[in-house]
Amino acid sequence: MATATASTLTVLFPTKTKTKTITSRPHSHLLTIKASSTNPTLPGRKLRAAVIGGGPAGSSAAEALACGGVETFLIERNPPTVAKPCGGAIPLCMLEEFDIPTHLIDRHVTRMRIISPSNLAVDFGKTLKSHEFIAMLRREALDSFLRSRAESLGANLVSGLVTSLDLPDSSTAPYVVHYTSNNSRRSLPVDVVIGADGANSRVARSIHAGSYTCAIAFQERITLPDHKMNYYEDLAEMYIGNDVSPDFYAWVFPKCDHVAVGTGTVRAKQDIKMYQRGIRERVKHKIKGGKVIKVEAHPIPEHPRPVRVRGRVALVGDAAGYVTKCSGEGIYFAAKSGRMCGEAIVKASEGGDKMINEDDLKREYLRVWDNKYITTFRFLDLLQKVFYGNNAAREALVELCGDEYVQRMTFESYLYKKLADGDRWQDVKMVWNTMASLMRCNIVGR
Ligand SMILES: Cc1cc2nc3c(=O)[nH]c(=O)nc-3n(C[C@H](O)[C@H](O)[C@H](O)COP(=O)(O)OP(=O)(O)OC[C@H]3O[C@@H](n4cnc5c(N)ncnc54)[C@H](O)[C@@H]3O)c2cc1C
């Protein structure tokens, strides 16, 4: 891989930045951030960062960087109308934490139905309070909103496909991002790179971050006759069983004027179309008369990459591998990791005035992330292993989901991304019920 020399490239760095003073709620605390860094001060210019990929991770990172005084370039290959294949379900806390306007929400889902292999159905959502719901959005709407907001707050939005990254030959020399834009090749020297370019991350490859196991998710968007669409007004469905996936769930999620019907698997990617036929068969009466308007597939990472920070490059979102097992949730974690990483760089660079290094990224971003979320990821990994392995375990899972205490704990943890306050007696009961369900379904003792 080619390397960039400081002498030829530092002349390209402009001294003026487009940053604005931000007083909006999400970043107001940045104004008070102080770090006791011994990093060298940048001569007459601001730290310059390239964020590769304008999904939720990249836009949130770019917003945090621009708000914090770093000269920021957000490079995205797709125009705003292109939708990332995604169910588009986000938790309530994301609306508030990321100031997502309510007009972006297509559906307020208040009933989440889980359907077992034997078609036992449990409505998951009885414990929701009147203001609580799962927000369903179209990714094209969410992504273009977040990208435009990052731009309006000072990030330079660049329409381009990043083709390669040259690594520096010293701790202060620039990284050089090569990209194509409007059929011409361009290069951008920067101090810091955030790889927010999703599951097939080119940035991860450039820094030899190692690979991860991926699931493949397949989804059809289907418009339904009005009376059938009404059925999914506030309802999302999850189907489990060997017929729809050997190790994940299949779904019917309502969108603005259609439903997304899909499934995923890690173990049997070659059979994904067979599993898609399986979910279509299970919901055939509900989608009869529907018209497929789009078919899409995309990898979903199964665990974090072996390396998430190298030198002055950090990976966030799917590029880092932040999707929870069991639920396949990644939008909130992408946005959160992007923002955390951006804020870490702002803090370490003292508002963009100093160079940063690998230790800063590890200390201010990775350690903080792992402390906050690693337990959640491990817990959901365990649940997937216990409950998604075979049909008997799946029946036990659905049986358990009927329990109101299980529902309350699950929804509170999902909607607010923190462990709900439990009741010790109810916790003991829940463990006992779990064991009883597993025994009844012959899982324990097998
Ligand atoms: C079918 C499916 C359903 C899902 N449903 C849900 C759900 O309901 N809820 C949920 O929370 N999560 C869901 N997920 C997971 C979720 O989609 C991801 O976790 C989330 O999109 C990660 O965001 P990100 O910003 O890290 O990456 P992405 O959203 O993948 O964004 C990466 C961006 O980088 C750009 N890019 C890539 N390479 C380059 C390059 N070389 N140059 C320039 N730009 C580049 C891409 O165009 C893209 O805009 C689902 C995933 C799939 C596949």
PDBQT file of the ligand as one rigid body, heavy atoms in Angstrom, charges set to zero:
ROOT
HETATM    1  C1  LIG A 501     -32.297  -6.394   5.951  1.00  0.00    +0.000 C 
HETATM    2  C2  LIG A 501     -31.809  -5.691   7.197  1.00  0.00    +0.000 A 
HETATM    3  C3  LIG A 501     -32.734  -5.268   8.148  1.00  0.00    +0.000 A 
HETATM    4  C4  LIG A 501     -32.290  -4.555   9.270  1.00  0.00    +0.000 A 
HETATM    5  N1  LIG A 501     -33.222  -4.078  10.151  1.00  0.00    +0.000 NA
HETATM    6  C5  LIG A 501     -32.826  -3.316  11.195  1.00  0.00    +0.000 A 
HETATM    7  C6  LIG A 501     -33.796  -2.720  12.054  1.00  0.00    +0.000 A 
HETATM    8  O1  LIG A 501     -35.007  -2.848  11.849  1.00  0.00    +0.000 OA
HETATM    9  N2  LIG A 501     -33.347  -1.976  13.103  1.00  0.00    +0.000 N 
HETATM   10  C7  LIG A 501     -32.011  -1.797  13.341  1.00  0.00    +0.000 A 
HETATM   11  O2  LIG A 501     -31.659  -1.121  14.326  1.00  0.00    +0.000 OA
HETATM   12  N3  LIG A 501     -31.068  -2.326  12.532  1.00  0.00    +0.000 NA
HETATM   13  C8  LIG A 501     -31.447  -3.071  11.456  1.00  0.00    +0.000 A 
HETATM   14  N4  LIG A 501     -30.494  -3.568  10.600  1.00  0.00    +0.000 N 
HETATM   15  C9  LIG A 501     -29.065  -3.241  10.850  1.00  0.00    +0.000 C 
HETATM   16  C10 LIG A 501     -28.774  -1.814  10.362  1.00  0.00    +0.000 C 
HETATM   17  O3  LIG A 501     -29.213  -1.676   9.022  1.00  0.00    +0.000 OA
HETATM   18  C11 LIG A 501     -27.274  -1.474  10.453  1.00  0.00    +0.000 C 
HETATM   19  O4  LIG A 501     -26.775  -1.903  11.686  1.00  0.00    +0.000 OA
HETATM   20  C12 LIG A 501     -27.024   0.028  10.288  1.00  0.00    +0.000 C 
HETATM   21  O5  LIG A 501     -27.425   0.463   9.017  1.00  0.00    +0.000 OA
HETATM   22  C13 LIG A 501     -25.542   0.373  10.489  1.00  0.00    +0.000 C 
HETATM   23  O6  LIG A 501     -25.326   1.727  10.174  1.00  0.00    +0.000 OA
HETATM   24  P1  LIG A 501     -23.888   2.230   9.638  1.00  0.00    +0.000 P 
HETATM   25  O7  LIG A 501     -23.984   3.701   9.489  1.00  0.00    +0.000 OA
HETATM   26  O8  LIG A 501     -22.818   1.646  10.477  1.00  0.00    +0.000 OA
HETATM   27  O9  LIG A 501     -23.719   1.520   8.215  1.00  0.00    +0.000 OA
HETATM   28  P2  LIG A 501     -24.628   1.644   6.885  1.00  0.00    +0.000 P 
HETATM   29  O10 LIG A 501     -26.021   1.999   7.241  1.00  0.00    +0.000 OA
HETATM   30  O11 LIG A 501     -24.373   0.403   6.149  1.00  0.00    +0.000 OA
HETATM   31  O12 LIG A 501     -23.977   2.894   6.155  1.00  0.00    +0.000 OA
HETATM   32  C14 LIG A 501     -22.744   2.812   5.498  1.00  0.00    +0.000 C 
HETATM   33  C15 LIG A 501     -22.703   3.957   4.501  1.00  0.00    +0.000 C 
HETATM   34  O13 LIG A 501     -21.398   3.991   3.916  1.00  0.00    +0.000 OA
HETATM   35  C16 LIG A 501     -21.511   4.212   2.531  1.00  0.00    +0.000 C 
HETATM   36  N5  LIG A 501     -20.308   3.647   1.923  1.00  0.00    +0.000 N 
HETATM   37  C17 LIG A 501     -19.898   2.353   1.948  1.00  0.00    +0.000 A 
HETATM   38  N6  LIG A 501     -18.728   2.214   1.301  1.00  0.00    +0.000 NA
HETATM   39  C18 LIG A 501     -18.393   3.451   0.854  1.00  0.00    +0.000 A 
HETATM   40  C19 LIG A 501     -17.289   3.951   0.117  1.00  0.00    +0.000 A 
HETATM   41  N7  LIG A 501     -16.308   3.145  -0.298  1.00  0.00    +0.000 N 
HETATM   42  N8  LIG A 501     -17.257   5.277  -0.181  1.00  0.00    +0.000 NA
HETATM   43  C20 LIG A 501     -18.255   6.103   0.244  1.00  0.00    +0.000 A 
HETATM   44  N9  LIG A 501     -19.324   5.682   0.939  1.00  0.00    +0.000 NA
HETATM   45  C21 LIG A 501     -19.390   4.379   1.253  1.00  0.00    +0.000 A 
HETATM   46  C22 LIG A 501     -22.801   3.470   2.148  1.00  0.00    +0.000 C 
HETATM   47  O14 LIG A 501     -23.324   3.954   0.929  1.00  0.00    +0.000 OA
HETATM   48  C23 LIG A 501     -23.698   3.754   3.353  1.00  0.00    +0.000 C 
HETATM   49  O15 LIG A 501     -24.448   4.925   3.184  1.00  0.00    +0.000 OA
HETATM   50  C24 LIG A 501     -30.900  -4.302   9.479  1.00  0.00    +0.000 A 
HETATM   51  C25 LIG A 501     -29.972  -4.745   8.530  1.00  0.00    +0.000 A 
HETATM   52  C26 LIG A 501     -30.419  -5.428   7.393  1.00  0.00    +0.000 A 
HETATM   53  C27 LIG A 501     -29.397  -5.855   6.380  1.00  0.00    +0.000 C 
ENDROOT
TORSDOF 0
